[in-house]
Amino acid sequence: MEPATAVPWWRVPFTVDTWRRTLYAVLALPLGVVSVLLIALGRGAAAGRLQHGLARRLLAVEPRDMPLGRALVSLPINVVAFVVIGYALVGVVLNLGYPLRSGGSEADWGGPTLAGRWAVHALGGLLFLYAAGWIGRGFARLQLRILGR
């Protein structure tokens, strides 16, 4: 049974926890690359501190030790998470910033009026934002499983 203070499912992408998880999913790639390099240089303890610090700060969990195998396995997933979440966030910026980037073509989505095009693109930007939250949560959950949590 869920606690009485649980957030409704439709509001989950707009919570602080969701965006911490999304930030974790995005930062896992650069941190993972640095960790693999540190492990290759014989600095496994430093790599572990980096991994643990990120998980502690953004996810409030204490991951188990991060051997080289887990670091290597997580890299492809981290690349996919970085690209997919990055694409969604770029979609947010491009759609919400439509009035700043558009030449005002009538062929754009939203109809013959500028107000209609702005409204459709703003809605698209909000949908990308909503999707990015769910996607970020999903990737963070997958990355945590790899970390052993």
ZIQUI-V604442 format. One record per backbone hydrogen bond with DSSP energy under -1.0 kcal/mol. CO is the residue of the C=O (numbers start at 1). NH is the residue of the N-H. If there is no record, write none. Layout:
{{CO/NH} {CO/NH}}
//
This chain:
{{3/6} {8/11} {11/14} {12/15} {15/19} {16/20} {17/21} {18/22} {19/23} {20/24} {21/25} {22/26} {23/27} {24/28} {27/31} {28/32} {29/33} {30/34} {31/35} {32/36} {33/37} {34/38} {35/39} {36/40} {37/41} {38/43} {39/42} {43/47} {44/48} {45/49} {46/50} {47/51} {48/52} {49/53} {50/54} {51/55} {52/56} {53/57} {54/58} {55/59} {55/61} {67/71} {68/72} {69/73} {70/74} {74/78} {75/79} {76/80} {77/81} {78/82} {79/83} {80/84} {81/85} {82/86} {83/87} {84/88} {85/89} {86/90} {87/91} {88/92} {89/93} {90/94} {91/95} {92/96} {93/97} {95/98} {97/100} {97/101} {98/102} {105/108} {113/117} {114/118} {115/119} {116/120} {117/121} {118/122} {119/123} {120/124} {121/125} {122/126} {123/127} {124/128} {125/129} {126/130} {127/131} {128/132} {129/133} {130/134} {131/135} {132/136} {133/137} {134/138} {135/139} {136/140} {137/141} {138/142} {139/143} {140/144} {141/145} {142/146} {143/147} {144/149}}
//
